[in-house]
């Protein structure tokens, strides 16, 4: 029966696309309100953390890093496309998101 279901899912497409099963049995969940990205030729590193600044105008802000995700450049580009799509859907439903602070980049 499972083989029949797999054939039905790809029937008519002319391709053999595997069914992806997401195993979340070992997954953890964390919250981040800050993200930074660095890269080399071989990898893209995403740093996630939380900024718990209590007062505006502080001279120094500490971000407590919680997770580091290292991706290949190809995986990073796929992630970028997925995020663009999801944010586009969000903005279509709820309105445009404006980013109040400029993104800091190295020149």
OpenMM code with the backbone's topology and positions (N, CA, C; nanometers):
from openmm import Vec3, app, unit

residues = "UNK UNK UNK UNK UNK UNK UNK UNK UNK UNK UNK UNK UNK UNK UNK UNK UNK UNK UNK UNK UNK UNK UNK UNK UNK UNK UNK UNK UNK UNK UNK UNK UNK UNK UNK UNK UNK UNK UNK UNK UNK UNK UNK UNK UNK UNK UNK UNK UNK UNK UNK UNK UNK UNK UNK UNK UNK UNK UNK UNK UNK UNK UNK UNK UNK UNK UNK UNK UNK UNK UNK UNK UNK UNK UNK UNK UNK UNK UNK UNK UNK UNK UNK UNK UNK UNK UNK UNK UNK UNK UNK UNK UNK UNK UNK UNK UNK UNK UNK UNK UNK UNK UNK UNK UNK UNK UNK".split()
positions = [
    Vec3(0.0823, -0.1192, 0.0000),
    Vec3(0.0000, 0.0000, 0.0000),
    Vec3(0.0864, 0.1252, 0.0000),
    Vec3(0.1953, 0.1231, 0.0783),
    Vec3(0.2830, 0.2392, 0.0835),
    Vec3(0.3466, 0.2655, -0.0517),
    Vec3(0.3855, 0.1585, -0.1243),
    Vec3(0.4444, 0.1763, -0.2565),
    Vec3(0.3445, 0.2395, -0.3521),
    Vec3(0.2191, 0.1995, -0.3444),
    Vec3(0.1155, 0.2567, -0.4295),
    Vec3(0.0986, 0.4054, -0.4011),
    Vec3(0.1001, 0.4434, -0.2722),
    Vec3(0.0859, 0.5838, -0.2358),
    Vec3(0.1990, 0.6668, -0.2935),
    Vec3(0.3213, 0.6136, -0.2885),
    Vec3(0.4357, 0.6867, -0.3426),
    Vec3(0.4208, 0.7063, -0.4924),
    Vec3(0.3738, 0.6032, -0.5627),
    Vec3(0.3547, 0.6155, -0.7066),
    Vec3(0.2476, 0.7192, -0.7376),
    Vec3(0.1401, 0.7201, -0.6606),
    Vec3(0.0320, 0.8157, -0.6831),
    Vec3(0.0778, 0.9596, -0.6631),
    Vec3(0.1672, 0.9825, -0.5661),
    Vec3(0.2125, 1.1185, -0.5369),
    Vec3(0.2958, 1.1764, -0.6497),
    Vec3(0.3654, 1.0902, -0.7256),
    Vec3(0.4498, 1.1402, -0.8336),
    Vec3(0.3898, 1.1111, -0.9704),
    Vec3(0.2724, 1.0521, -0.9739),
    Vec3(0.2092, 1.0182, -1.1011),
    Vec3(0.1823, 1.1443, -1.1818),
    Vec3(0.2162, 1.1378, -1.3098),
    Vec3(0.1884, 1.2489, -1.3990),
    Vec3(0.2939, 1.3578, -1.3984),
    Vec3(0.3896, 1.3533, -1.3066),
    Vec3(0.4919, 1.4577, -1.3031),
    Vec3(0.6116, 1.4220, -1.3887),
    Vec3(0.6284, 1.2930, -1.4207),
    Vec3(0.7422, 1.2511, -1.5005),
    Vec3(0.8716, 1.2470, -1.4221),
    Vec3(0.8664, 1.2659, -1.2920),
    Vec3(0.9866, 1.2612, -1.2089),
    Vec3(0.9629, 1.1690, -1.0910),
    Vec3(1.0715, 1.1199, -1.0367),
    Vec3(1.0651, 1.0383, -0.9153),
    Vec3(1.1116, 1.1229, -0.7985),
    Vec3(1.0230, 1.2017, -0.7447),
    Vec3(1.0548, 1.2886, -0.6319),
    Vec3(1.0280, 1.2114, -0.5036),
    Vec3(1.1298, 1.1957, -0.4189),
    Vec3(1.1066, 1.1209, -0.2948),
    Vec3(1.0168, 1.1986, -0.1994),
    Vec3(0.9439, 1.1247, -0.1194),
    Vec3(0.8614, 1.1843, -0.0154),
    Vec3(0.9525, 1.2147, 0.1025),
    Vec3(0.9470, 1.3369, 0.1534),
    Vec3(1.0304, 1.3765, 0.2671),
    Vec3(0.9521, 1.3531, 0.3951),
    Vec3(1.0128, 1.2800, 0.4864),
    Vec3(0.9528, 1.2595, 0.6183),
    Vec3(1.0369, 1.3362, 0.7189),
    Vec3(0.9745, 1.4246, 0.7936),
    Vec3(1.0437, 1.5070, 0.8921),
    Vec3(1.0392, 1.4361, 1.0269),
    Vec3(1.1559, 1.3946, 1.0770),
    Vec3(1.1659, 1.3274, 1.2070),
    Vec3(1.2055, 1.4315, 1.3106),
    Vec3(1.1125, 1.4742, 1.3937),
    Vec3(1.1398, 1.5766, 1.4942),
    Vec3(1.1586, 1.5185, 1.6338),
    Vec3(1.1881, 1.3897, 1.6423),
    Vec3(1.1990, 1.3245, 1.7731),
    Vec3(1.3163, 1.3770, 1.8565),
    Vec3(1.4222, 1.4267, 1.7937),
    Vec3(1.5374, 1.4784, 1.8678),
    Vec3(1.5501, 1.6300, 1.8550),
    Vec3(1.4472, 1.6952, 1.8038),
    Vec3(1.4535, 1.8389, 1.7793),
    Vec3(1.4352, 1.9186, 1.9077),
    Vec3(1.5100, 2.0255, 1.9190),
    Vec3(1.4916, 2.1202, 2.0280),
    Vec3(1.4325, 2.2486, 1.9718),
    Vec3(1.3783, 2.3304, 2.0585),
    Vec3(1.3201, 2.4575, 2.0173),
    Vec3(1.3845, 2.5693, 2.0972),
    Vec3(1.4188, 2.6772, 2.0295),
    Vec3(1.4736, 2.7931, 2.0989),
    Vec3(1.4183, 2.9186, 2.0322),
    Vec3(1.4258, 3.0304, 2.1034),
    Vec3(1.3756, 3.1584, 2.0549),
    Vec3(1.4941, 3.2492, 2.0262),
    Vec3(1.4853, 3.3272, 1.9194),
    Vec3(1.5883, 3.4258, 1.8883),
    Vec3(1.5218, 3.5535, 1.8391),
    Vec3(1.5740, 3.6684, 1.8834),
    Vec3(1.5291, 3.7957, 1.8278),
    Vec3(1.6448, 3.8697, 1.7609),
    Vec3(1.7596, 3.8009, 1.7514),
    Vec3(1.8779, 3.8555, 1.6851),
    Vec3(1.9411, 3.7449, 1.6017),
    Vec3(1.9850, 3.7803, 1.4814),
    Vec3(2.0559, 3.6853, 1.3960),
    Vec3(2.1715, 3.7579, 1.3292),
    Vec3(2.2841, 3.6900, 1.3177),
    Vec3(2.3982, 3.7440, 1.2457),
    Vec3(2.4480, 3.6357, 1.1513),
    Vec3(2.5104, 3.6769, 1.0425),
    Vec3(2.5567, 3.5826, 0.9417),
    Vec3(2.7012, 3.6137, 0.9066),
    Vec3(2.7832, 3.5098, 0.9006),
    Vec3(2.9199, 3.5215, 0.8506),
    Vec3(2.9394, 3.4126, 0.7463),
    Vec3(3.0432, 3.4270, 0.6652),
    Vec3(3.0641, 3.3248, 0.5630),
    Vec3(3.2101, 3.3138, 0.5239),
    Vec3(3.2423, 3.1973, 0.4715),
    Vec3(3.3694, 3.1715, 0.4050),
    Vec3(3.3335, 3.1140, 0.2684),
    Vec3(3.4320, 3.0771, 0.1930),
    Vec3(3.4058, 3.0163, 0.0623),
    Vec3(3.3269, 2.8860, 0.0756),
    Vec3(3.3505, 2.8121, 0.1829),
    Vec3(3.2925, 2.6788, 0.1980),
    Vec3(3.1649, 2.6732, 0.2810),
    Vec3(3.1371, 2.7770, 0.3632),
    Vec3(3.0224, 2.7658, 0.4522),
    Vec3(2.9636, 2.9024, 0.4868),
    Vec3(2.8387, 2.8981, 0.5268),
    Vec3(2.7678, 3.0157, 0.5774),
    Vec3(2.7264, 2.9824, 0.7199),
    Vec3(2.7606, 3.0709, 0.8135),
    Vec3(2.7308, 3.0475, 0.9541),
    Vec3(2.6248, 3.1457, 1.0013),
    Vec3(2.5181, 3.0915, 1.0589),
    Vec3(2.4111, 3.1724, 1.1164),
    Vec3(2.4237, 3.1669, 1.2674),
    Vec3(2.4263, 3.2824, 1.3317),
    Vec3(2.4310, 3.2909, 1.4776),
    Vec3(2.2973, 3.3458, 1.5259),
    Vec3(2.2335, 3.2742, 1.6178),
    Vec3(2.1045, 3.3153, 1.6717),
    Vec3(2.1172, 3.3416, 1.8203),
    Vec3(2.0521, 3.4470, 1.8670),
    Vec3(2.0574, 3.4792, 2.0089),
    Vec3(1.9454, 3.5714, 2.0497),
    Vec3(1.9538, 3.6159, 2.1743),
    Vec3(1.8529, 3.7073, 2.2269),
    Vec3(1.9192, 3.8328, 2.2814),
    Vec3(1.8574, 3.9448, 2.2517),
    Vec3(1.8980, 4.0744, 2.3037),
    Vec3(1.7974, 4.1091, 2.4122),
    Vec3(1.8449, 4.1192, 2.5342),
    Vec3(1.7546, 4.1489, 2.6450),
    Vec3(1.7811, 4.2875, 2.7018),
    Vec3(1.8107, 4.3824, 2.6123),
    Vec3(1.8361, 4.5197, 2.6530),
    Vec3(1.7104, 4.5788, 2.7154),
    Vec3(1.7268, 4.6355, 2.8325),
    Vec3(1.6122, 4.6907, 2.9043),
    Vec3(1.5921, 4.8392, 2.8787),
    Vec3(1.6993, 4.9111, 2.8480),
    Vec3(1.6903, 5.0562, 2.8366),
    Vec3(1.7383, 5.1023, 2.6997),
    Vec3(1.6630, 5.1904, 2.6373),
    Vec3(1.7046, 5.2482, 2.5100),
    Vec3(1.8225, 5.3412, 2.5335),
    Vec3(1.9096, 5.3506, 2.4379),
    Vec3(2.0222, 5.4413, 2.4473),
    Vec3(2.1421, 5.3868, 2.5223),
    Vec3(2.1430, 5.2592, 2.5530),
    Vec3(2.2592, 5.2016, 2.6212),
    Vec3(2.3804, 5.2072, 2.5288),
    Vec3(2.4980, 5.2245, 2.5867),
    Vec3(2.6212, 5.2313, 2.5093),
    Vec3(2.6672, 5.0939, 2.4621),
    Vec3(2.6275, 4.9905, 2.5323),
    Vec3(2.6681, 4.8549, 2.4965),
    Vec3(2.5482, 4.7615, 2.5096),
    Vec3(2.5343, 4.6742, 2.4129),
    Vec3(2.4256, 4.5769, 2.4128),
    Vec3(2.4877, 4.4381, 2.4090),
    Vec3(2.4429, 4.3506, 2.4958),
    Vec3(2.4924, 4.2134, 2.4977),
    Vec3(2.3871, 4.1219, 2.4376),
    Vec3(2.4288, 4.0432, 2.3402),
    Vec3(2.3417, 3.9437, 2.2791),
    Vec3(2.3886, 3.8077, 2.3280),
    Vec3(2.2994, 3.7353, 2.3921),
    Vec3(2.3325, 3.6016, 2.4401),
    Vec3(2.3065, 3.5028, 2.3267),
    Vec3(2.4149, 3.4451, 2.2730),
    Vec3(2.4018, 3.3519, 2.1616),
    Vec3(2.3509, 3.2177, 2.2110),
    Vec3(2.2568, 3.1611, 2.1370),
    Vec3(2.1979, 3.0341, 2.1757),
    Vec3(2.2248, 2.9217, 2.0772),
    Vec3(2.2352, 2.9552, 1.9484),
    Vec3(2.2543, 2.8528, 1.8466),
    Vec3(2.3431, 2.9034, 1.7344),
    Vec3(2.4218, 2.8107, 1.6796),
    Vec3(2.5011, 2.8379, 1.5592),
    Vec3(2.4637, 2.7301, 1.4583),
    Vec3(2.4233, 2.7718, 1.3400),
    Vec3(2.3882, 2.6799, 1.2326),
    Vec3(2.4874, 2.7035, 1.1194),
    Vec3(2.5524, 2.5974, 1.0741),
    Vec3(2.6500, 2.6073, 0.9658),
    Vec3(2.5911, 2.5379, 0.8432),
    Vec3(2.5856, 2.6107, 0.7324),
    Vec3(2.5268, 2.5610, 0.6081),
    Vec3(2.6273, 2.5678, 0.4946),
    Vec3(2.6083, 2.4839, 0.3944),
    Vec3(2.6825, 2.5016, 0.2700),
    Vec3(2.6235, 2.6238, 0.1998),
    Vec3(2.6986, 2.6874, 0.1102),
    Vec3(2.6415, 2.8008, 0.0370),
    Vec3(2.5143, 2.7637, -0.0403),
    Vec3(2.5072, 2.6418, -0.0918),
    Vec3(2.3870, 2.5984, -0.1638),
    Vec3(2.2670, 2.5884, -0.0700),
    Vec3(2.2877, 2.5303, 0.0476),
    Vec3(2.1789, 2.5206, 0.1455),
    Vec3(2.1375, 2.6603, 0.1919),
    Vec3(2.2349, 2.7516, 0.2064),
    Vec3(2.2038, 2.8885, 0.2473),
    Vec3(2.1181, 2.9584, 0.1416),
    Vec3(2.1478, 2.9352, 0.0144),
    Vec3(2.0680, 2.9974, -0.0915),
    Vec3(1.9263, 2.9405, -0.0924),
    Vec3(1.9117, 2.8101, -0.0710),
    Vec3(1.7779, 2.7515, -0.0629),
    Vec3(1.7015, 2.8099, 0.0556),
    Vec3(1.7697, 2.8266, 0.1696),
    Vec3(1.7066, 2.8876, 0.2870),
    Vec3(1.6625, 3.0301, 0.2557),
    Vec3(1.7471, 3.1045, 0.1872),
    Vec3(1.7144, 3.2426, 0.1492),
    Vec3(1.5866, 3.2466, 0.0660),
    Vec3(1.5756, 3.1589, -0.0317),
    Vec3(1.4566, 3.1544, -0.1172),
    Vec3(1.3325, 3.1169, -0.0365),
    Vec3(1.3453, 3.0204, 0.0539),
    Vec3(1.2326, 2.9813, 0.1387),
    Vec3(1.1876, 3.0971, 0.2271),
    Vec3(1.2835, 3.1679, 0.2873),
    Vec3(1.2496, 3.2812, 0.3738),
    Vec3(1.1837, 3.3940, 0.2943),
    Vec3(1.2362, 3.4233, 0.1743),
    Vec3(1.1738, 3.5260, 0.0903),
    Vec3(1.0281, 3.4908, 0.0622),
    Vec3(1.0018, 3.3649, 0.0326),
    Vec3(0.8657, 3.3202, 0.0029),
    Vec3(0.7750, 3.3333, 0.1252),
    Vec3(0.8214, 3.2862, 0.2398),
    Vec3(0.7401, 3.2892, 0.3618),
    Vec3(0.7130, 3.4331, 0.4058),
    Vec3(0.8138, 3.5187, 0.4008),
    Vec3(0.7944, 3.6588, 0.4400),
    Vec3(0.7010, 3.7285, 0.3404),
    Vec3(0.7137, 3.6958, 0.2131),
    Vec3(0.6221, 3.7518, 0.1135),
    Vec3(0.4773, 3.7139, 0.1412),
    Vec3(0.4546, 3.5880, 0.1777),
    Vec3(0.3193, 3.5442, 0.2137),
    Vec3(0.2697, 3.6172, 0.3386),
    Vec3(0.3573, 3.6325, 0.4365),
    Vec3(0.3208, 3.7035, 0.5599),
    Vec3(0.2784, 3.8465, 0.5280),
    Vec3(0.3613, 3.9159, 0.4474),
    Vec3(0.3315, 4.0555, 0.4140),
    Vec3(0.2038, 4.0682, 0.3309),
    Vec3(0.1755, 3.9704, 0.2476),
    Vec3(0.0518, 3.9733, 0.1695),
    Vec3(-0.0705, 3.9638, 0.2609),
    Vec3(-0.0584, 3.8907, 0.3689),
    Vec3(-0.1707, 3.8739, 0.4621),
    Vec3(-0.1813, 3.9864, 0.5631),
    Vec3(-0.0653, 4.0309, 0.6163),
    Vec3(-0.0669, 4.1207, 0.7323),
    Vec3(-0.0079, 4.2591, 0.7066),
    Vec3(0.0441, 4.2843, 0.5889),
    Vec3(0.1036, 4.4139, 0.5591),
    Vec3(0.2552, 4.4078, 0.5596),
    Vec3(0.3137, 4.5081, 0.4964),
    Vec3(0.4586, 4.5118, 0.4800),
    Vec3(0.5296, 4.5277, 0.6139),
    Vec3(0.6392, 4.4563, 0.6275),
    Vec3(0.7255, 4.4692, 0.7445),
    Vec3(0.8330, 4.5718, 0.7131),
    Vec3(0.8510, 4.6683, 0.8013),
    Vec3(0.9589, 4.7646, 0.7809),
    Vec3(1.0667, 4.7373, 0.8845),
    Vec3(1.1888, 4.7439, 0.8399),
    Vec3(1.3021, 4.7228, 0.9298),
    Vec3(1.3537, 4.8605, 0.9675),
    Vec3(1.3457, 4.8937, 1.0961),
    Vec3(1.3784, 5.0290, 1.1405),
    Vec3(1.5281, 5.0561, 1.1447),
    Vec3(1.6077, 4.9529, 1.1640),
    Vec3(1.7524, 4.9717, 1.1712),
    Vec3(1.8163, 4.9196, 1.0435),
    Vec3(1.9113, 4.9959, 0.9912),
    Vec3(1.9814, 4.9525, 0.8708),
    Vec3(2.0623, 4.8270, 0.9001),
    Vec3(2.0707, 4.7420, 0.8016),
    Vec3(2.1522, 4.6215, 0.8156),
    Vec3(2.2975, 4.6625, 0.8012),
    Vec3(2.3777, 4.6254, 0.8986),
    Vec3(2.5192, 4.6605, 0.8959),
    Vec3(2.5943, 4.5585, 0.8118),
    Vec3(2.6688, 4.6075, 0.7126),
    Vec3(2.7493, 4.5195, 0.6292),
    Vec3(2.8905, 4.5727, 0.6234),
    Vec3(2.9837, 4.4811, 0.6029),
    Vec3(3.1234, 4.5215, 0.5875),
    Vec3(3.1435, 4.5693, 0.4455),
    Vec3(3.2256, 4.6724, 0.4301),
    Vec3(3.2553, 4.7238, 0.2958),
    Vec3(3.3987, 4.7000, 0.2606),
] * unit.nanometer
topology = app.Topology()
chain = topology.addChain("A")
for resn in residues:
    res = topology.addResidue(resn, chain)
    for name in ("N", "CA", "C"):
        topology.addAtom(name, app.Element.getBySymbol(name[0]), res)
